[in-house]
Amino acid sequence: MQRIEKVNVPRKILRDQKGVSLISLILLLMLLGFCATFAICVVPMYFENSYVVNALKSLTEPGVKVNEMSDSEIKKKLLNFYLINNVTSKGPENIVIDRKSKSLLITIDYENRVNLFRNIDVIAHFQNQLDGDQPNLCCKPLSSAPRATKY
């Protein structure tokens, strides 16, 4: 069995170590500030999309027959839900109702853009769908086909 020897560290080296330098502290605060700014910009977009999802789910509640509702009734119900919950994004403008041979597909496909810094924007794309035949699969895109990019 070998004996472990104690290493003597000069006291001057230990005394000179005092913690985080001013530059390190400034960089750390800048990083925390950026993360906080990013979160303040991005989190509300996802909360607003959750209201859009809840509006679609409200069409699948028991007693509501979405397949029998007219397009104007569906839009009115969704727009009332948006008005009550203060949805300000372009989601309400992008309600597409497609009736294919006795099937109903409601799509809300939109993107939300928020200014992060001067000319830097954060863009989030949301695609929510409700199939009248499969209301339990509410709010997730039914197909994984790539979306058309609009420029």
C-alpha positions as CSV (number, residue, x, y, z in Angstrom):
1,M,0.0,0.0,0.0
2,Q,1.4,3.3,-1.0
3,R,1.4,6.3,1.2
4,I,-0.2,9.4,-0.2
5,E,1.8,12.5,0.5
6,K,0.3,15.8,1.3
7,V,1.0,18.5,-1.3
8,N,2.0,21.8,0.2
9,V,0.3,24.6,-1.7
10,P,1.9,28.0,-1.0
11,R,-0.3,30.2,1.0
12,K,0.2,33.2,-1.4
13,I,-1.6,31.3,-4.2
14,L,-4.5,30.5,-2.0
15,R,-4.7,34.1,-0.7
16,D,-4.8,35.6,-4.2
17,Q,-7.8,33.5,-5.2
18,K,-10.7,35.8,-4.3
19,G,-13.6,34.7,-6.6
20,V,-15.2,35.9,-9.8
21,S,-13.5,38.7,-11.6
22,L,-15.4,41.8,-12.7
23,I,-15.2,40.8,-16.4
24,S,-16.6,37.3,-15.6
25,L,-19.4,38.9,-13.6
26,I,-20.3,41.3,-16.4
27,L,-20.4,38.4,-18.9
28,L,-22.5,36.3,-16.6
29,L,-25.0,39.2,-16.1
30,M,-25.1,39.8,-19.9
31,L,-25.9,36.1,-20.5
32,L,-28.6,36.1,-17.9
33,G,-30.0,39.3,-19.4
34,F,-30.1,37.8,-22.9
35,C,-31.8,34.6,-21.6
36,A,-34.4,36.7,-19.7
37,T,-35.1,38.8,-22.7
38,F,-35.5,35.8,-24.9
39,A,-37.8,34.1,-22.5
40,I,-39.9,37.3,-22.2
41,C,-40.3,37.4,-25.9
42,V,-40.9,33.7,-26.6
43,V,-43.0,32.4,-23.7
44,P,-46.1,34.6,-24.5
45,M,-46.2,33.2,-28.1
46,Y,-46.5,29.6,-26.8
47,F,-49.1,30.7,-24.2
48,E,-51.1,32.3,-26.9
49,N,-50.9,29.1,-29.0
50,S,-52.2,27.2,-26.1
51,Y,-55.3,29.4,-26.2
52,V,-55.7,28.6,-29.9
53,V,-55.4,24.8,-29.0
54,N,-58.0,25.2,-26.3
55,A,-60.3,26.9,-28.7
56,L,-60.1,24.0,-31.1
57,K,-60.6,21.6,-28.2
58,S,-63.7,23.5,-27.1
59,L,-65.2,22.4,-30.4
60,T,-64.8,18.7,-29.4
61,E,-66.6,19.0,-26.0
62,P,-69.5,16.6,-25.3
63,G,-72.7,17.9,-26.7
64,V,-71.0,19.9,-29.5
65,K,-71.3,18.3,-32.9
66,V,-68.7,20.1,-34.9
67,N,-69.5,18.1,-38.1
68,E,-73.0,19.6,-38.1
69,M,-72.0,23.2,-37.5
70,S,-71.8,25.6,-40.4
71,D,-68.5,27.3,-41.3
72,S,-69.8,30.6,-39.9
73,E,-70.8,29.0,-36.6
74,I,-67.4,27.4,-36.2
75,K,-65.6,30.7,-36.9
76,K,-67.9,32.6,-34.6
77,K,-67.3,30.2,-31.8
78,L,-63.5,30.3,-32.3
79,L,-63.4,34.1,-32.6
80,N,-65.5,34.5,-29.4
81,F,-63.0,32.2,-27.6
82,Y,-60.1,34.4,-29.0
83,L,-61.9,37.6,-27.9
84,I,-62.4,36.3,-24.4
85,N,-58.8,35.1,-24.0
86,N,-57.2,38.1,-25.7
87,V,-55.6,36.2,-28.6
88,T,-53.8,39.0,-30.5
89,S,-51.7,36.9,-33.0
90,K,-52.7,36.2,-36.6
91,G,-54.2,32.8,-35.6
92,P,-57.8,33.9,-35.8
93,E,-57.2,35.3,-39.3
94,N,-55.9,32.0,-40.5
95,I,-58.8,29.7,-39.8
96,V,-59.3,27.4,-42.7
97,I,-62.3,25.0,-42.8
98,D,-62.1,22.2,-45.3
99,R,-65.1,19.9,-45.8
100,K,-64.1,16.9,-47.8
101,S,-66.8,14.3,-48.6
102,K,-68.5,14.3,-45.2
103,S,-65.3,15.0,-43.3
104,L,-64.4,18.2,-41.7
105,L,-60.8,19.6,-41.2
106,I,-60.2,22.8,-39.4
107,T,-56.7,24.2,-39.8
108,I,-55.1,27.1,-38.0
109,D,-51.7,27.6,-39.5
110,Y,-49.9,30.8,-38.6
111,E,-46.5,32.2,-37.6
112,N,-45.9,34.7,-34.9
113,R,-43.1,37.2,-35.1
114,V,-41.6,39.1,-32.1
115,N,-38.8,41.7,-32.2
116,L,-35.9,40.5,-30.0
117,F,-33.4,43.3,-30.6
118,R,-33.1,46.1,-33.1
119,N,-33.4,44.1,-36.4
120,I,-33.5,40.6,-35.0
121,D,-36.8,38.9,-34.8
122,V,-37.9,35.6,-33.3
123,I,-40.3,33.7,-35.5
124,A,-42.4,30.7,-34.3
125,H,-44.6,28.7,-36.6
126,F,-47.7,27.0,-35.2
127,Q,-49.9,24.5,-37.0
128,N,-53.0,23.2,-35.3
129,Q,-55.6,20.9,-36.9
130,L,-58.9,19.4,-35.8
131,D,-60.3,16.5,-37.8
132,G,-64.1,16.1,-37.4
133,D,-63.8,12.3,-37.7
134,Q,-61.0,12.0,-35.1
135,P,-61.5,14.7,-32.5
136,N,-59.4,12.9,-30.0
137,L,-56.3,13.7,-32.2
138,C,-57.0,17.4,-31.8
139,C,-54.5,20.0,-32.5
140,K,-51.5,18.2,-33.9
141,P,-50.8,18.3,-37.6
142,L,-52.2,15.2,-39.3
143,S,-49.6,15.0,-42.0
144,S,-45.9,15.5,-41.7
145,A,-45.7,17.1,-45.2
146,P,-43.5,20.2,-45.3
147,R,-45.3,23.4,-45.4
148,A,-45.1,25.9,-48.2
149,T,-42.9,28.8,-47.4
150,K,-44.2,32.2,-48.1
151,Y,-41.8,35.0,-49.0
